[in-house]
Structures are given as C-alpha cells and as structure tokens.
Amino acid sequence: MLLLEVISGERLAKPERGKMRVHKISNVNKALDFIASKGVKLVSIGAEEIVDGNVKMTLGMIWTIILRFAIQDISVEETSAKEGLLLWCQRKTAPYKNVNIQNFHISWKDGLGFCALIHRHRPELIDYGKLRKDDPLTNLNTAFDVAEKYLDIPKMLDAEDIVGTARPDEKAIMTYVSSFYHAFSGAQKAETAANRICKVLAVNQENEQLMEDYEKLASDLLEWIRRTIPWLENRVPENTMHAMQQKLEDFRDYRRLHKPPKVQEKCQLEINFNTLQTKLRLSNRPAFMPSEGRMVSDINNAWGCLEQVEKGYEEWLLNEIRRLERLDHLAEKFRQKASIHEAWTDGKEAMLRQKDYETATLSEIKALLKKHEAFESDLAAHQDRVEQIAAIAQELNELDYYDSPSVNARCQKICDQWDNLGALTQKRREALERTEKLLETIDQLYLEYAKRAAPFNNWMEGAMEDLQDTFIVHTIEEIQGLTTAHEQFKATLPDADKERLAILGIHNEVSKIVQTYHVNMAGTNPYTTITPQEINGKWDHVRQLVPRRDQALTEEHARQQHNERLRKQFGAQANVIGPWIQTKMEEIGRISIEMHGTLEDQLSHLRQYEKSIVNYKPKIDQLEGDHQLIQEALIFDNKHTNYTMEHIRVGWEQLLTTIARTINEVENQILTRDAKGISQEQMNEFRASFNHFDRKKTGMMDTDDFRACLISMGYNMGEAEFARIMSIVDPNRLGVVTFQAFIDFMSRETADTDTADQVMASFKILAGDKNYITMDELRRELPPDQAEYCIARMAPYTGPDSVPGALDYMSFSTALYGESDL
C-alpha cells in the first residue's frame, strides 16, 4: 500500500495494523482494489497467494503496478503505453546508425540503443562515435554506468545477462527503458510544448493558405466564367458547314478539355471551403468570410449562368448545324441536279438547231421524228428535275443560304435554257412534220413511178431481148409463128408509148415539188434505179430494133422455104430405100430358115441376093448426097419421112452383114456336114428342130427353148448336165444358142469323135499303165514338136507315186476338151 501511494501520489485507505493473516489479506486486498480502481485487470492474482509468499503471483502483481504507473502513462501521439514507448524510442534513435529499435528484447542486445537515448538527450555524457556494434558489453556497461551516475537510474539490468541471453526479458528492458522516458520527461514536455505551438501555427498557416487558395481559385474560376459566357453567348452563324463543325469541335473541346478541369476546380473549391470552415470551427477560430462576390453561392450562381448559356449554345450549335446540314444537303442536291441537267442539256440546243432533215430521206425523216418524239418524252421527263431545281433554289433562299446569288444565277440560267429548249423542240417538230409530208408525197410519186417503171422497163428489156434474139427455127411454120408474134408486138407500141409518157409525167411532178418547196433531195428514187433517161434510151433502142427484126424474119422465111424443099427431096428417097432394106432383110431371114433344096442351092441363091444388094449401092450414095445438103443447111428433123440417114446406114450395114453371115453359116454347115458325115436329111432335121423351137424367129434359141429342144430329142438331164451343155453351146454366156452352135453340138452327139477319156487312155498306154508320164516317154513315143508341146503344157505330177520329171497327163487330157483350164 505504501508503494502504491508513493508511485501514484494518492492516499490509500488506512491499513490494518494487526499481524494476523486476516489483517494481511485485508491490506493486500485494499492494494489490489486500488489497482483495480485504476482500470487494471488483475487476472489470477489473489490476496491469499501474495500473503502466502507466492513469488510468481507477487512478481506478476509488481509488474502490473510498474506497467500501470510507470509505463501506462506514457503516451505518444495517442498510442498505447507499450506502443507509445516503442515509438518514442524509435524517434529518438532514428538519426543513429546501427540502431534499429523494433521491440523490447533483441533490438537492445548490442547496447547502442541505450547509448543512443542518452546521447540524444545528453550528448556530452557519451562519445557515441567511439562505440562499436561488435562490443555489446562495453556499450551496455557504459550506458548503465552513465545512467546510474548522471541520470539517477539504478542498474536494473546486468550486461552479461542481456548479451548471454538469446532473447532478453521484455518486461525488464521495458521497465528500464521507461526509466529513461521518465528521466527525460522534462525535455519531452518542452518538446511537446514546441510541438503544440508548431501545430497551432501550422494549422493557422494552413488555414491562411486555404483562404488564399480559395480566393485565388475563386477569382480564377469567376474570371474563366466571365470570359467563357460571352464566347458561349456569341450566336453569329457561320456560312459553311465546315466552320460550324469547327465551332462544334471547339465546343466539344471546351466540354472535353477545358470545362472538366474547371468543374474539378469548382468541386475542389467547395471542398476546400467546407474543409476550411470545419478546421476553423474545430480550432475555435472564427468562420472564413470570402471577399465580396467570391462566396460559394456567388460561384454557384455564376456557374449556373454558365450552364444555362452553355445549354443554349449547344442547342443553337446543333440547330445551326442541322440548318447548315440541310442547306449543304440542299446545295449539294441543287448542284448535283443542276450538273445532271446541264450535262443532259449539253449539245441539245445544237442538236435541235440541226437541219439534217433537209437532206434526209423519208425513212430517215421518220427515224428523226421517232428520235424527236423520244427526245420530247425525255424532255418532259426532265421537267420534274427543272421544277425540283427551282424549288430547291427557292428553299435555299428562304433558309438564307450564304451562296444564294450564285444558286439563283445558275437556276435562272437553267430555266432560260429550258424555255429555249422547249421553243427549239417545237420548231424542230414543225420542220420535221412539214418535211415528212413533202417527202411522203414525193415518196408516193416515187413508189408509183417505180411500180410503173419497173414493169415497163422489164417489158422494154424483154422486147429488146426478143428483138435481138438470134432465133433458130427449123420449119416454115415456126418462122411464120415468129412473124405473126412480131406483128402483134408492133401493134402494142402506141400503148407502150403512152405508158412511157405517163411514167415520165410522174417524174416531172416530183421535180416540180422539189423546185416549188425547195426540197433538198438527198438521193435518187429509193424504190428503183430506173431513170427517165434509161427509159427514153431503151425506148429509142426498141424503136430501132423493130425494123431490124422485120428484115431478119424475112430472110429467115426465105431460108426455111429452101430447107423445106430439101426435106421433101430427102424424104421421098428415104421412104423408098428404107422399106427396100427391110424387105431384103426379111427375105434373107427366110432363106436361112427355109430348107428348099440342098445347102449348095441355098448358098447359090444367097450369093445372087448379095449381088443384087451390092448393085443397089448407088441409090444409097445419092441419098448420102441429099443428106449432106440437109446437114449443111442445119436441118435436124424431117416431117416427110421417119427414116434418118443414120437409120439407112445402119440398115444398109446390117443388110450387108446379114447376107455375109448367112452365106458364111451355109458354108460352115457344108463343112460340118462333110467333116462329120451328116446326111442332108439329118441337116434338114436339125434345121426343122431349130426352127420349131426358135419361137421368136430371131435365128437364136434362148435357154428355155434350147432345154425344150433337147427334151424333145430324147435327152434326159439334170441341171448340172444342162449347165455343162450350155457351157459348150454358149461359151460366152450370152443366154442364146445360135444355129451354128446347135449344129456343132448335134454333130458331136451323133458322130464318132475323140473324147477326153479316149485321149487319157491313150496317154496311159504310152505311160505303161502309170498315173503319170515322163518327158523321156513323151519324146520317145511322139513327134518332137508335139512332144515339146505336151511337156510345155503338162503340170508336174504330185501323186504319192511321183518320180522326178513326172507329168500329169490326166489334167492335160481334160483341158484339151475344155473341161478344165489347159
């Protein structure tokens, strides 16, 4: 209780004076109650343990007292006792190197922290520069000795214990360090007083600076508002969209770059003002009153005016830009439409002033009219564009477009040009329609001229062709027909001349129109190339050709009369000679077929016929002479006879050939009869059979007739046999059998003749009954020339029993009689 009174400076309750345990416990409880009244919480410390001498409890209570009364009162910048003491140590030792106070144990082991505290407050007591970090004992002892000797701080710690302990006792060091704090508390109070004064002065200076800053910031802000409002109130519009867009861009720069800092300044100004007023109020200073006109309310009023003007300016800018945009759009639209219209009208006036219709044809005029109608349609379609151009120009004037004079001038020029185009269009249409009517009239005349001139020209050309035609006639009737046709043609000439004059009158009418209306004809008649000069020239030519035709027809008539006489002369002779030849041919045929007398009698009779035929030759020659005259006169037909010279010649040659052939046949029959020993009766029989089956009486039997003849004579044969016989009697395969071939066949059939088999048997005898024969055997048995003939024509034998030089006599024998190739 005495200790607590000493260190607290307060009186405790009167202690119990008794010596009994209860008295001791009562006194200790009083001490503990006093400690508790000071806000110290005693945990697990009871009066009984202390009275009983519990060292741990006693030391704990002593530390609690030290902490409460020696340390807890330490306060640095409103920190707790321990933290405040640590902060105080850190600040005091901060300037010293090798000193870093972070706690109350290992940070003090080197002793430099204690020395630094002493040197900081009493630098004359310790030479800090001579201290070394690696000598902690010296440092600790120096600090402890100086503190005890000069600062009345007892040695609470032992240097060796601190150095020899890994972690010195925190409470012991903290208690010792608090002694330094209390020892130097006087100096601390002076420092605190100085700090308080500095703090008051700093607050005052800060307030004054805030006041100055407010005044300057308010002045600058009000000045900026004063300068900005007239700029925003300037509503003079620009003429171009570019200039207005630049204004809008400047306004956007103002909103984006210039105003935001001012907004920040205004906000900061209000913050500073409020902060200043708060600080003045907290420091018991009078409230700040800005100079006149620089109150926050004044600034807010000025800012409100700025905002209002700014809003109106922005609305004005947008409206003006929309107006200029509309104007630019209209102006661009005007320029675009004007340019399109001017481009369209370019050259149109020159085109409308053209007089190309003066040299145009009707088809070209019609094409020009169609083209002009199309142009008029195009012109009507462009009427809307002209009206739109005028309407746009009017709207630009109403919207006060800055370049309205040039727009009006251009619009007026377009309207004047448009009126001029309309007048020129109407004028050109009238000219085209007038020219079309004239050309249609001329065209009708041209067409009528062409319709009448073409057939008339064809008639004249046909007439000239007919009149100049080198006609070829062969009879007197033909020339008489040509003469009659020519007389009929001459009868049509007066009417033709009238048609010619009418056609020329049409052409003269065209010329009259051209001269009267000064029509510039671009060309000739499109429907015909026939000119009046051609018509007159051809008509004159026709008139000249008529007498020439008369003379030519007269001369040809005389020539045809001469030719008629030649025809009659030739026809008279030919009509005699032709039948005579035919009669002789028939008589010869009957002689060759009839069987009167012997063959010698027939031969004698035929030779007499031959002589009489030869004696008729002069009449044939005379007829050839008449035919020569006809040919020279170029007569190709003759109505007075059916016989031509060619017929007569052929008939005469056939007659001579027939008589010669018939004589030859009779001679051959005599030779055959004599060679084969055929009697006259057999010959007559053969002739009778042949004549019977010669149904066509041509002196030849066809295949069917010959087959019937053989069957009647007792031949019984198949197709192969008949084919073999036909190859004998008709080797050339003509399909007919002559009487001579029939006689030869029948003579072989009835006479004793050599056959291929008989010859083959003879060769086999010469060969010694072999199937082949050698060359030596042939040369030995036959004459030399016949032996060589056989050797040259016999093929080599190729049988199984063949020997060198063997020849095939069998095929040779067959070939001799035509049964195979030799």
Secondary structure by P-SEA (a helix, b strand, c coil): caaaaaaaccccccccccccaaaaaaaaaaaaaaaaaaccccccccaaaaaacaaaaaaaaaaaaaaaccccccccccccaaaaaaaaaaaaacccccccccccccccccaaaaaaaaaacccccccccccccccaaaaaaaaaaaaaacccccccccaaaaaacccccaaaaaaaaaaaaaaaaaaaaaaaaaaaaaaaaaaaaaaaaaaaaaaaaaaaaaaaaaaaaaaaacccccccaaaaaaaaaaaaaaacccaaaaaaaaaaaaaaaaaaaaaaaaaccccccccccccaaaaaaaaaaaaaaaaaaaaaaaaaaaaaaaaaaaaaaaaaaaaaaaaaacaaaaaaaccccccccaaaaaaaaaaaaaaaaaaaaaaaaaaaaaaaaaaaaaacccaaaaaaaaaaaaaaaaaaaaaaaaaaaaaaaaaaaaaaaaaaaaaaaaaaaaaaaaaaaaaaaaaacccccccaaaaaaaaaaaaaaaaaaaaaaaaaaaaaaaaaaaaaaaaaaccccccccccccccaaaaaaaaaaaaaaaaaaaaaaaaaaaaaaaaaaaaaaaaaaaaaaaaaaaaaaaaaaaaaccccccaaaaaaaaaaaaaaaaaaaaaaaaaaaaaaaaaaacccccccccccaaaaaaaaaaaaaaaaaaaaaaaaaaaaaaaacccaaaaaaaaaaaaaacccccccccaaaaaaaaaaacccccaaaaaaaaaaacccccccccaaaaaaaaaaaccccccaaaaaaaaaaaacccccccaaaaaacccaaaaaaaaaccccccccccccccccaaaaaaaaaccccc
